[in-house]
Amino acid sequence: MLYLVGLGLGDATDITVKGLQAVKRCSRVYLEAYTSILTVGKEALEEFYGKQLILADRDLVEQGADEILKDADVTDVAFLVVGDPFGATTHSDLVLRAVNSGIPYKVVHNASIMNAVGCCGLQVSSCLRWNIKVKEQSIENMMRGKKIYEPPRFMTVSQAADQLIQIIHRRREEGAELGVTEDTVCIGLARLGSDEQKICVGTLRQLVSCDLGGPLHSLVVTGQLHPLEVDMLRINAEPTALDHLSMIDSSTYSS
C-alpha cells in the first residue's frame, strides 16, 4: 500500500492519528521536501514518528518515482506531504503511477493553507498565492548539464505585493480597466499554523513594506467582502488600512 499522508501546517504534532498510525506500520517513509516546509526539521519529525525519514527532493519525486513505489505492492510505503497531500500536481502524478502499476493507495488528508487561511477572517473564496524555489538550476547550469542548484528562495509578501503593483502600473498605462489597485485591501500571512504565525492586513501598497519574517508567506487579494469579514480583518489591519475597510458599504450585503 502507498500512503499519502498530510502533515498539516505547524510541527510534528500536527499529523493526524490516522496518519501517524499509517507511518508507524510502513517499511519506508519519504518526506516530500520541496513544495513546502514545516517549522521544525527532519530530526524532530523522526523523533516524534519513531521512524527514519527519507528526504524526497524534486529530482526523486519527479524523475525517480519508481524508487518511491518500489515494492509498494507487497509492503507499506508512506509519502509525507506538508499540508494536504494534494496541494501539488506532482502528488497526483505519483498516485497515477501507483494505479498504473497496480499498487493500491490511501490518502490521509490534513489541514492546508487553502483552509487554514480562514483564520485571517475571510470566508475561503479568495485568491491565494505563494512561490517557492527549491533545488532550482540556473539557465547556464541547465544548458551545461551541471547538477548545480541555486540556494532555496521563498517569495515574501512584500515581493509579491511589489510585483502585483508593477503589473497594475503597466496595465494602467495600457488603458486597461483595473479590478485591483494599489489601494485594494490585501492580507499577508506567514508561517500559518505555527506558534509564530503572523497576519497583516493592509492595502497592496502598504504590504510592499511589510516584514513578516521567515517563510512560508501567502498573499490574499480580497474581492467583495462580507460585513463579518470586514470586522475580522480589522483585528489585524494596519491603521491606514482601517480607512479603506470603513469605506466598504456593508448595506449592500445580505445577512
C-alpha positions in Angstrom: 0.0 0.0 0.0 1.2 3.5 -0.8 0.1 6.0 1.9 0.0 9.7 1.0 -0.1 11.4 4.4 -0.7 15.1 5.1 1.3 16.6 7.9 -0.6 19.8 8.5 1.0 23.2 8.8 2.8 23.6 12.1 5.1 21.0 13.5 5.5 17.2 14.2 2.3 17.0 16.3 0.0 18.2 13.6 -0.1 14.8 11.9 -3.5 13.1 12.4 -3.9 10.0 14.5 -4.7 8.0 11.3 -1.7 9.4 9.6 0.6 8.5 12.4 -0.7 5.0 12.6 0.0 4.6 8.8 3.5 6.0 9.2 4.4 3.6 12.0 3.5 0.5 10.0 5.4 1.5 6.9 8.8 0.0 6.0 9.9 3.2 4.1 8.8 6.7 4.8 9.5 9.6 2.4 9.3 13.2 3.4 8.5 15.5 0.4 10.9 18.4 0.8 10.4 20.9 -2.0 6.8 22.1 -2.4 6.5 23.3 1.2 8.3 23.3 4.6 7.4 22.8 8.3 8.7 25.0 11.1 10.7 22.0 12.5 13.4 20.0 11.0 13.5 16.4 9.8 15.1 15.2 13.1 12.1 16.4 15.1 9.7 14.6 12.8 11.8 11.4 13.1 11.8 11.6 16.9 8.0 12.1 17.1 7.1 9.5 14.4 9.6 6.9 15.6 10.7 6.4 12.0 13.7 7.3 9.9 12.6 9.6 7.0 14.0 9.7 3.5 14.1 13.2 2.0 12.3 13.3 -1.3 13.6 16.2 -3.3 12.3 17.4 -6.7 14.5 15.0 -8.7 13.4 12.0 -6.7 9.7 12.8 -6.9 9.5 13.9 -10.5 12.2 11.6 -12.0 12.6 8.8 -9.5 9.0 7.9 -8.7 9.7 4.3 -9.4 12.1 4.2 -6.5 9.4 5.5 -4.2 6.9 3.0 -5.4 9.4 0.0 -5.4 7.8 -3.0 -3.6 4.8 -0.9 -2.5 2.6 -3.7 -3.8 3.9 -6.0 -1.2 4.9 -3.6 1.7 3.6 -0.4 3.1 5.3 2.9 1.9 4.4 6.4 3.2 4.9 9.6 1.3 4.6 12.6 3.7 3.5 16.0 2.5 3.3 19.3 4.4 -0.3 20.5 4.4 -2.6 18.2 2.4 -1.3 15.5 0.0 -2.9 17.1 -3.0 -1.5 20.6 -2.6 0.7 20.0 -5.7 0.0 18.3 -9.0 3.2 16.3 -8.6 1.5 14.2 -6.0 -1.4 13.4 -8.3 1.2 12.1 -10.8 2.5 9.8 -8.1 -0.9 8.4 -7.5 -1.5 7.8 -11.2 1.8 6.0 -11.4 0.8 3.8 -8.5 -2.6 3.0 -10.1 -0.9 2.2 -13.4 1.5 -0.2 -11.6 -1.4 -1.9 -9.8 -0.3 -0.5 -6.4 -3.2 0.3 -4.0 -3.1 3.7 -2.3 -4.7 5.6 0.6 -4.8 9.3 1.3 -4.8 10.7 4.8 -5.9 14.4 4.5 -4.8 17.2 6.8 -5.1 21.0 7.1 -3.6 23.0 4.4 -3.1 26.7 3.6 -6.2 26.6 1.5 -8.5 26.1 4.5 -6.3 27.5 7.3 -6.3 30.9 5.6 -9.7 31.4 7.0 -8.1 32.5 10.3 -7.4 35.9 8.7 -11.2 36.5 8.7 -12.1 35.8 5.1 -14.6 33.1 4.0 -12.4 30.8 1.9 -13.2 32.1 -1.6 -10.4 34.5 -2.3 -7.2 34.4 -4.4 -4.1 32.9 -2.7 -0.6 32.8 -3.9 2.9 31.8 -2.8 6.0 30.9 -4.6 8.8 28.5 -3.5 12.0 28.0 -5.3 13.8 24.9 -4.0 16.5 22.9 -5.9 16.3 25.2 -9.0 19.0 25.4 -11.6 20.3 28.5 -13.3 19.7 28.5 -17.1 23.5 28.4 -17.6 23.9 25.3 -15.5 20.9 23.6 -17.1 22.4 24.3 -20.6 25.7 22.8 -19.5 24.1 19.8 -17.9 25.6 20.6 -14.5 23.7 19.4 -11.4 24.4 22.6 -9.6 21.5 24.2 -7.8 20.7 27.7 -6.6 20.1 28.4 -2.9 16.5 27.9 -1.8 14.3 31.0 -2.2 10.9 31.8 -0.8 8.8 34.6 -2.1 7.8 37.1 0.6 4.5 39.0 0.8 6.5 42.2 0.2 7.9 40.8 -3.1 4.5 39.5 -4.2 2.9 42.9 -3.5 5.6 44.7 -5.3 5.2 42.5 -8.4 1.4 43.0 -8.4 1.8 46.8 -8.2 4.2 46.7 -11.2 1.6 44.8 -13.2 -1.1 47.3 -12.1 1.1 50.2 -13.3 1.7 48.6 -16.6 -1.9 47.7 -17.1 -2.9 51.3 -16.2 -0.5 52.7 -18.8 -2.1 50.4 -21.4 -5.5 51.9 -20.6 -6.9 48.6 -19.1 -9.8 48.6 -16.6 -8.4 47.6 -13.3 -10.2 45.3 -10.8 -7.3 45.5 -8.4 -5.3 48.7 -7.5 -2.7 49.8 -5.1 -5.4 50.6 -2.6 -7.1 47.1 -2.7 -7.2 45.6 0.8 -5.0 42.5 1.0 -3.8 40.1 3.7 -0.2 38.9 4.2 0.2 35.7 6.2 3.4 33.9 7.4 4.1 30.5 8.9 0.4 29.8 9.2 -0.4 27.1 11.7 2.7 27.6 13.8 3.1 29.3 17.1 5.0 32.1 15.2 2.3 32.8 12.6 1.8 36.4 11.6 -1.2 38.1 9.8 -1.0 41.6 8.4 -4.0 43.4 6.8 -3.3 46.5 4.6 -3.5 47.9 1.2 -1.4 46.4 -1.5 0.8 49.5 -1.3 1.3 49.0 2.4 2.2 45.4 2.1 5.2 46.2 -0.1 7.0 47.5 3.0 5.8 44.8 5.5 8.3 42.4 7.0 6.6 39.1 8.1 9.9 37.3 8.9 10.8 33.8 7.6 8.9 31.6 5.2 6.4 30.5 4.2 4.4 33.5 3.1 1.0 33.9 1.5 -0.8 36.9 -0.1 -4.6 37.1 -0.3 -6.2 39.7 -2.6 -9.7 40.4 -1.4 -12.8 40.8 -3.6 -16.2 41.8 -2.3 -16.2 41.5 1.5 -19.0 40.4 3.8 -19.5 42.6 6.8 -18.3 39.8 9.1 -15.1 39.5 7.0 -14.6 43.3 7.4 -14.9 43.0 11.2 -12.4 40.2 11.3 -9.9 41.9 9.1 -10.0 45.0 11.4 -8.3 42.8 14.1 -5.1 42.6 12.1 -5.4 45.8 10.0 -2.7 48.4 9.6 -4.0 51.8 10.9 -4.4 53.4 7.5 -6.0 50.2 6.1 -8.8 50.8 8.6 -9.9 53.8 6.5 -10.3 51.6 3.4 -12.3 49.0 5.4 -14.5 51.7 6.8 -15.5 52.8 3.3 -16.9 49.4 2.4 -20.7 49.7 2.3 -21.9 46.7 4.3 -25.5 47.5 3.5 -25.0 46.0 0.0 -24.7 42.6 1.5 -27.4 40.4 2.9 -27.2 38.9 6.4 
